[in-house]
Amino acid sequence: MKLNGVYTVQPVSIQVLLSDLDNESSRNAAGEMFRDRITTKRKLNCEWGIMSTQEISQILNIIANVFFSVTYMDPWDGVEVTRTFYAGDRTAPVCMIQHGETIWKGLTVNFIEK
């Protein structure tokens, strides 16, 4: 995975969600579904393991922009792709402070396709 063209510490887990976006959907009296699918977007649920402050700061600074590029292996396309995303909520729990340095238990963040 690359964030804005930069290789960072690799996530320990990436889950790719494919979400259909509909303009309008409804059911008729017989219960049949009618939908106007506009597109399919990706959401990447990413989780990193233990990191130093420098490593977690690098990732958080890259994804601080409103939009940024992510290069990853896409299961639908079957190849590595680069798409534009924005970041959802970010969680960064502290693991411990050792010799005056903070060690982070990890980072979780969702990348939602623009």
C-alpha positions as CSV (number, residue, x, y, z in Angstrom):
1,M,0.0,0.0,0.0
2,K,1.1,3.5,-0.8
3,L,-0.4,6.7,0.5
4,N,0.0,9.7,-1.8
5,G,2.8,7.8,-3.6
6,V,4.7,7.1,-0.3
7,Y,5.4,3.7,1.1
8,T,4.7,3.7,4.8
9,V,4.6,1.0,7.4
10,Q,2.3,-1.6,5.9
11,P,-1.1,-2.3,7.5
12,V,-1.5,-5.7,9.2
13,S,-5.1,-5.9,7.9
14,I,-6.9,-4.3,4.9
15,Q,-10.6,-5.1,4.3
16,V,-12.0,-3.9,1.0
17,L,-15.7,-3.2,1.0
18,L,-17.6,-2.7,-2.2
19,S,-20.6,-0.4,-1.8
20,D,-23.3,0.3,-4.5
21,L,-24.5,3.9,-4.5
22,D,-28.1,4.2,-5.7
23,N,-29.8,7.3,-7.1
24,E,-33.2,5.9,-6.2
25,S,-34.6,2.5,-5.2
26,S,-38.0,1.3,-4.4
27,R,-40.3,-1.7,-4.4
28,N,-43.6,-2.1,-6.2
29,A,-46.8,-3.7,-4.8
30,A,-45.5,-7.2,-5.7
31,G,-42.3,-6.6,-3.7
32,E,-40.0,-6.4,-6.7
33,M,-37.0,-4.2,-6.2
34,F,-36.3,-1.4,-8.7
35,R,-33.0,0.5,-8.3
36,D,-31.0,3.0,-10.2
37,R,-27.4,2.1,-9.3
38,I,-25.1,5.1,-10.0
39,T,-21.7,3.5,-9.2
40,T,-19.8,1.2,-6.9
41,K,-17.3,2.7,-4.5
42,R,-14.6,1.2,-2.3
43,K,-14.1,1.5,1.4
44,L,-10.8,0.3,2.9
45,N,-10.8,-0.7,6.6
46,C,-7.1,-0.5,7.5
47,E,-5.4,-1.5,10.7
48,W,-1.7,-1.1,11.6
49,G,0.2,-2.9,14.4
50,I,2.6,-1.4,16.9
51,M,4.3,1.7,15.6
52,S,6.7,4.4,16.8
53,T,5.5,8.0,17.0
54,Q,7.5,8.8,13.8
55,E,5.7,6.1,11.9
56,I,2.2,6.9,13.0
57,S,2.8,10.6,12.5
58,Q,3.9,10.0,8.9
59,I,0.6,8.2,8.1
60,L,-1.6,10.7,9.9
61,N,0.1,13.6,8.2
62,I,-0.3,12.1,4.7
63,I,-4.0,11.4,5.3
64,A,-4.7,14.8,6.9
65,N,-5.5,16.3,3.4
66,V,-9.1,16.3,2.4
67,F,-8.4,13.8,-0.4
68,F,-5.3,11.7,-1.1
69,S,-4.3,8.8,-3.3
70,V,-4.1,5.2,-2.1
71,T,-2.4,2.4,-4.1
72,Y,-3.6,-1.1,-3.1
73,M,-4.5,-4.5,-4.5
74,D,-8.1,-4.3,-5.6
75,P,-10.0,-7.7,-5.4
76,W,-12.6,-6.7,-8.0
77,D,-10.1,-5.4,-10.6
78,G,-7.6,-8.1,-9.8
79,V,-4.7,-5.7,-10.0
80,E,-3.0,-3.0,-8.0
81,V,-4.8,0.3,-8.5
82,T,-4.6,3.9,-7.4
83,R,-7.8,5.7,-6.3
84,T,-8.7,8.9,-4.5
85,F,-10.0,8.5,-0.9
86,Y,-10.7,10.5,2.2
87,A,-10.2,9.4,5.8
88,G,-12.9,8.4,8.2
89,D,-12.4,8.4,12.0
90,R,-8.9,7.5,13.2
91,T,-8.1,5.6,16.3
92,A,-4.6,5.5,17.8
93,P,-4.3,3.9,21.2
94,V,-1.1,4.3,23.3
95,C,0.5,1.0,24.1
96,M,3.3,2.2,26.5
97,I,5.9,4.8,27.1
98,Q,9.3,3.2,27.1
99,H,12.5,5.1,27.8
100,G,10.7,8.4,27.2
101,E,9.3,7.3,23.8
102,T,5.7,6.6,23.2
103,I,4.9,3.3,21.5
104,W,1.5,3.2,19.8
105,K,-0.6,0.0,19.9
106,G,-1.7,0.6,16.4
107,L,-3.8,2.7,14.1
108,T,-7.2,2.0,12.6
109,V,-8.7,4.2,9.9
110,N,-11.3,3.8,7.1
111,F,-10.5,5.2,3.6
112,I,-13.6,6.0,1.7
113,E,-13.5,6.5,-2.0
114,K,-14.2,10.0,-3.3
